[in-house]
Each structure stands twice: as C-alpha cells, then as structure tokens.
Amino acid sequence: MWTTDSHLQEAINLLKTWGFKYKTIAFVWLKKYNTGTNVVNFAPWTLKSTEICLLGIKGKMGKYKKSNKVRQLVESERTTHSKKPNEVRERINQLFGDLPRIELFAREKTEGWDAWGNEIESDIKL
C-alpha cells in the first residue's frame, strides 16, 4: 500500500482493517525530476522527496517469497500525479513470482495483474 510518511499510522490502521498484518516498508520511492535531481516538496516539518509502499500479508506469505535480492530503494522519475513507478510492480513480481495479484485504486491495467479503480474498467467487483 502506497502512503506518505505523514499518513503512515492511518495506512497501517487501514491494512489491519482490511485483515492484513503490517510487515515492513517494502519500497521507498525517491522521486526524481526529469533532470535527474531529487524532487523536493515543502511540508510542515522536513522537505519531502520520497513515498513509501507498505507490505502487509495474510496467512504465511513467506513460503511464497522467491528472491532475497529485491531492493527497497526505487529511484525513478515522477511523472503524472499519483502515478507510481512501473518498476515496483516488476519488483513485486520478482519477490513473489507468478501469484494472483491485484492493484487497488489502479489508474491503468497491467498485464498479469487484476485491477480495480474508478479511472479504469475494473476486473473485479468489490
């Protein structure tokens, strides 16, 4: 689940409400401008350059883990509003292999993934 540091507690609470157990921060996205420099957003406490993706599980997902070589830090260009780097989906595939996957609040469909969102034709009904 993607979140920002200022909404971390709410995101963890939502994972629990949905029946998931919070495990770790799976990915930290260091946002880059198209010039290659780091994005810097103003915030009340510190200047922000990252977004985080939480890993929550149901059951014993550890037995499905396929790789110990998936890196947490993703350095990728920020493009359109709220669009996450495609590289993260690739890393999730590398981490867990060919399991059923769904992207909630999706803005686009990705091969091999079910998608649900109000900006696309969803693959499932929730």
N, C-alpha and C positions, 0 to 999 in steps of 0.2 A: 504494500500500500504506500503510495507516494504521500508525503507530507512535508511541511516545513518545520524547522525547529520550534517555532513559536506555537505550533499546533500539535506537538508531539504527544502530550498527555491525552488530548481528545482522540487522536488516531489510535493510540494503544487501547483506550476505552472502547472505541468502535470495533476494533479487532475482537476484543473479548465479547462484546455484544453479539457479534456475528458467529461466535463459537470458536474462534481461533485463539491459540496460545502464542503470545508475542515471544519471539526467539532472539532476534538481533536486528541491527541495521544492516540490511543486505547490501545496499548500494548508496553511495554518496556521489551525487552528480555535481561536479564542478562545472558550472555553466561558463561558456566562453562566448565572446563576441566573434563575428566572422573575421575579425582581425587577428584572432588568436589570444587576445588579452582576456583576463577574467572579468566576468560580469560583476558589477558592484551595485547592490540595491541598498538604499537607505532604509534603516529600521530603527526602532526606539533605542536599542542597546548597542549593537555592533553592525557594521556593514556586512551584508549577506551576499554570498557567491554560490551557495550550494542549496540543493534539495536532497532529501533523504527518502529512501524506499525501505519500508519495514518488511521483515519476513515473519509471517505468522503461520502456524501449522495447525492441522487437525490430525489426530492419530500419530502414527510413527513414520513421519516423512523421512527420517534419517536413513531408513533402509532403501529409499529411492534415490538418494544422493549419488551422482555419477562422477563428480570431479571435486578435487581439492585444489584446483588451480584457477578458480573463478575469482577475479579481483573485485574488491569492493569499490574502489575509486573509478569513476567514469568521467573522463574529461571530454566534453562534447559541446558543440555549438548550440546555443539557444536559438530556436527558430521561431515558429508561431506560438502564440500564447498557449500555455499549458501542454504543449507537445513534448513528450518525453523522448529521450534518445532511443532509437531502434536497437541500439547495441545492448540495452538492458534486456530486451526480450531474448536476444541471442545468448546472453549470459545465463538467463533463467533456463533456457533450453539446454545449455551446456551443464548446468548444475543438476538438473533433474531428468534430463533425457526426454523421451517421447511419451510423456504422460498427458492426460487431458488437461488443457489449460483454458482459462477464461480471463479476458481483460474486462474489468468493470469500468464504467464511465468512459468507454473507448470512444475515440474520435475517428478511428479508421479500422478497417479489418486487416488482419494479418494472417497469412497462410499458416495453418496448424493451430490456430487459436480460435476459440469461440469468443464472441464479442457481445457486450451489452452496453448500450448507452443511448442517450436521447438525440445524438447527432448522426446516428447510423441506423441501418436496418439491423436490429439485434438478432442474434442466432437463437436466443432463448427468451423465455418469459419468466420474469421474477415476480 
